[in-house]
Amino acid sequence: MAGAMDSVGRAAKANMLLIVECGHCYHVGRFRANDVAQVVGWNKPLEAIRFRCKRCSRKDTTVRTQFIDQDHPPKGYIWVLQKFKL
């Protein structure tokens, strides 16, 4: 058991997904915790991360974690951090 996921860094170390759901239109996005940690910081609490809904542009979102099962990956699209070259 990985314990309580209180920060993005702990979820990233456990190789988890962050499931973000909009409280207004119920749109769901899936992000790898490792990618989110690189952007917002490893010590950021999950409840302090503010996502903006892609569909309705509101910030009324809830974040929960989900383990990634390598044998049965989750259905749906997982957003991945893109590396750009200059």
C-alpha positions in Angstrom: 0.0 0.0 0.0 1.3 3.4 -0.9 -0.3 5.3 2.0 -2.2 8.5 1.8 -1.6 10.6 -1.3 -1.2 14.1 0.2 1.1 15.5 -2.5 1.8 15.3 -6.2 5.3 13.9 -5.5 4.0 10.9 -3.5 1.5 10.1 -6.2 4.3 10.4 -8.8 6.6 8.0 -6.9 3.7 5.5 -6.7 3.2 5.8 -10.5 -0.4 7.0 -10.3 -2.8 8.9 -12.5 -4.5 12.1 -11.4 -8.2 12.0 -12.3 -9.5 15.6 -12.6 -13.3 16.1 -12.8 -15.0 19.4 -13.4 -17.7 20.1 -10.8 -19.8 22.1 -13.4 -19.9 20.1 -16.6 -18.4 16.8 -15.3 -15.7 16.6 -17.9 -12.9 14.2 -16.8 -9.2 14.5 -17.6 -6.4 12.0 -16.8 -2.9 13.1 -16.2 0.2 11.2 -15.1 1.2 12.4 -11.7 4.9 12.6 -12.7 4.0 15.1 -15.5 2.0 17.3 -13.2 4.7 17.2 -10.6 7.2 18.6 -13.1 5.0 21.6 -13.7 3.5 22.4 -10.3 6.3 21.1 -8.0 6.8 17.8 -6.1 5.6 19.1 -2.7 2.3 20.6 -3.9 -0.8 19.2 -2.1 -3.4 17.6 -4.4 -6.2 19.9 -3.1 -4.0 23.0 -3.9 -3.7 22.2 -7.6 -6.0 24.3 -9.7 -6.9 22.9 -13.1 -9.1 24.7 -15.6 -11.7 22.7 -17.4 -11.0 22.3 -21.1 -14.7 22.3 -22.0 -16.2 25.1 -19.8 -13.1 27.0 -18.6 -14.1 26.9 -14.9 -11.7 26.0 -12.1 -14.3 24.1 -10.0 -12.4 20.8 -10.2 -11.7 17.9 -7.9 -8.6 15.7 -8.1 -8.4 12.1 -7.1 -5.7 9.5 -7.6 -5.8 6.1 -9.4 -3.1 3.4 -9.6 -2.0 2.4 -13.1 -2.4 -1.3 -13.7 0.2 -2.2 -16.4 -1.9 -5.3 -17.4 -5.1 -3.3 -17.8 -4.4 0.3 -18.6 -7.3 2.8 -17.9 -9.7 3.5 -20.7 -9.7 7.0 -22.1 -7.0 9.5 -23.1 -4.1 10.3 -20.8 -2.6 13.7 -21.2 1.2 13.7 -21.5 3.6 16.6 -20.9 5.2 17.6 -24.2 8.8 18.5 -24.4 9.6 21.3 -26.9 12.9 22.0 -28.6 13.9 25.6 -29.2 
